[in-house]
Amino acid sequence: MSEQQPDADELRARTQELLAAHPPAATEAIDFLKARFDAGLAWVHYPVGLGGLGAPRSLQPVVDAELAAAGAPDNDPRRIGIGLGMAAPTVLKYGTDEQKRRFLRPLWVGEEVWCQLFSEPGAGSDLAALGTRAVRDGDHWVVTGQKVWTSSAHLARWAILIARTDVDLPKHQGITYFICDMTDPGVEVRPLRQITGEAEFNEVFLTGVRIPDAHRLGAVGEGWKVAQTTLMNERVSIGGMRLPREGGMIGPVARTWRERPELRTHDLHQRLLTLWVEAEVARLTGERLRQQLVAGQPGPEGSGMKLAFARLNQEISGLEVELLGQEGLLYSDWTMRRPVLVDFTGRDAGYRYLRSKGNSIEGGTSEVLLNIVAERVLGLPAEPRNDKDVAWKDLAR
Amino acid sequence: MTETAPDLLYSEAEEDLRAAVRSLLADRTDTPSAPARAESDTPYDPRLWQALGAEMGLAGLLVPEKLGGQGAGHREAAVVLEEIGRSVAPVPYLTSSVVATETLLGLDTATGEVAALLGELASGRRTAALAVPFSYGPDSLRLRGGLDGIVRTVADAATADVLLVPTGQGLYAVEAGEAASTALTPLDLTRPLADVALDGARGTLLADVDTGRAAARRGLLAGAGLLASEQLGVAEWCLTETVAYTRDRKQFNRPVGSFQALKHRMAQLWLEVVSARAAARNAADALATGSQEAPLAVAVAQAYCSRVAVHAAEECVQLHGGIGMTWEHPAHLYLKRAKSAQSALGSAGEHRASVAEIVGLPGPA
């Protein structure tokens, strides 16, 4: 029954077939994307029937290159990043056949945006302490609680949600993973204005939201395990970008330096060069990690890349504000907006400086990631924990 | 970037080479006795050098087979240097098998003297040192008028059989007996330094001024690039030992390695070490492939790795507590190697200035 895995030639041929049957110039973007999904060329490593062909993941660039050359529309992966990067791999791994069929196609083509209802005001780094409750009621679960730092909640049709289903168990147990319909009554999304003036994130209030049991992902009480899949994919997608030289935040400041000799000072020159070297080394470290993955020898470097980029982004953008001197005293616009994308390159240095402060907090704080590196990579002993065997309801809070 | 991406991994052959070198160094080096040896009249270990350079054939890694070498390359030499750094082995590998050898490879290797000397260095029978201060990087090279005066702080000069002297009259090979070397007391006990008096020395002219200068620069560039791998090895040892020690050492009824204040410092160091590995591999690969990017790759690696090695060694001493300050514990050897290497083959500042020049980020007018 095992079919031969498609190779690069076959993927190229299938891509050309798709292009011939649906010429991009004469096809609505959404129709093209649906046809692409149905042809198994969406994410080639996914199973047949779910947008893929069971091909090696490393062959996706073959398809992408052919499509880009033909001017085919893409599914705007940044806009639907949470769905692509976090919801989809979790649904694929833990979803029922029905869930996979229902959710993956509209997710990938971008008809349905996803968000992630994980963090709470009282459960950030200590995510397993979460207090949002889900109580069984026949075929449904009734969910009540508050989530926070939810990107795209105001645009999302669906959310991945973790909630507590048993308060008598220790905090890592008694959590269950759900798919929440953001249009249901009881879901209220409020913009959360940030340090930059924008409301990129939201608070989400859940009041008696009824989620059908058919929208549970994984077994009751197994939500923490399911969430690990999501979180692992989140950190990979944050740290795993491939960059050209000067491709990150060092790019704009190097450009300013070259174009504006009047701004240069000796002190800034030394600091710029130090950061330039560090940015180049971070790029090389990411490239080495990528080569390890391709060679089938994944290294633990991935856990460190997010740390490196967070610190660099903050230091580089901070330097940039200083470099601009008088102009650095100004800010482009404090008007509250709700951006669809976090736009690092289209905004000014002051925005980059303020927004990058979040890089060491979002997706796991740098402090938590340092603990993870110390314990899982270096094998250092864990700090004593006094909450592991205590029922969640008995924890101090 | 028009060139193909650098290969930043280790090949299987390189891992085999590493295993062989590591096992030899583990058998033959006695790190705790290093300070005593350094204080003696034989600051380097001739038997170890014999085993490593001659018997294993590592002295000739950079030399083509037709000239008597192994015909390998900088990637392999870098792996050897990682292991030398990890054991702070007192051998003239960096000075003779990399800097001096690479300098000779920049000359006309068809000439009898150059080919003969390369063959001797490749066999490990004789060693050579480029007679410039150990602090010189490729951009700080200054030529002497001729075979005159004193060259200060030349690494491994006292034990070298031949000195390569770049001068304003050309590049000379000077037999050790022709020059007077005065051993100095170095900060790094495992890398001997000497002042070399050239007055009255006779030498063999190997190349004219321009060729000699370019060759010496080439030697210093390769030396700086591969020193990054030695620094990586130093940093790795320091991190590994510190992690092992803090896992065992108990205070306040807990292993000290479980305290977040210490864990975060070691995790940060780990991140620097894996980054240093990418930078050092990039430099070794660029040198090996003769890439146009080599000067930038070397400058980036040297500017970064020299600081990481010092940071790792300083953390190693600190996190070992009192024991880290003792003469008995080897941590100080690594600190001394790291701190000295920071000034060797061009300072970080010099290498950053090269970066500024190459990528077009000039300073204020």
Interface residues (C-beta under 8 A of the other chain):
Chain A: P244 R245 A254 W257 R258 P261 R264 T265 H266 H269 Q270 L272 L273 T274 W276 V277 E278 E280 V281 A282 L284 T285 E287 R288 Q291 Q292 A295 Q297 G299 E301 G304 L307 A308 E367 L370 N371 V373 A374 E375 V377 L378 G379 L380 P381 A382 E383 P384
Chain B: M1 A5 P6 D7 L8 L9 V243 T246 R247 R254 P255 G257 S258 F259 Q260 K263 H264 M266 A267 Q268 W270 L271 V274 S275 A276 R277 A278 A279 R281 N282 V300 A303 Y304 G349 R352 A353 V355 A356 V359 G360 L361 P362 G363 P364 A365
